[in-house]
Each structure stands twice: as structure tokens, then as C-alpha cells.
């Protein structure tokens, strides 16, 4: 998170790869969400801003957000 914002699913995947227990992963993600360090809506907003500056199209941006595990409502 210090390098760049990440979606909840990206963090979950990274924790699973590092062999964290599923219950610990949920506790960590819940805590990060409550502290507003993980917010897929805010992640999507920042992601779109960066892509728009690079003049990428909306369909590509939406596809990339889905690949990162962002829900359609947050992607919109």
C-alpha cells in the first residue's frame, strides 16, 4: 500500500501467496477497510484518474478494474 493503492482482491491474493491463513486474511482486510486503507471505490477513482490522464478509453479502464477485483458499482 505504500507503493500504490491496491484493490481488496489484490491484497487478498498477495496475502494468500504469502501463506496467511484465510481467517487472518479476513481480519486483516476488515481492519484495513475500517481504517480506510482499503477502499475499492477510492481505488477505482484514483485508477480512472490516472488512466484518463494517459488517454485510455473507458472500456479498457473498466476491464482493468474488473481484473483487479473491483465491483461494477465501484468501477462506475
Secondary structure, DSSP 8 states (H G I E B T S, - for coil): --SS---HHHHHHHHHHTT--HHHHHHHHHHHHHTTS--HHHHHHHHHHHHHHTT--HHHHHHHHHHTT--HHHH-
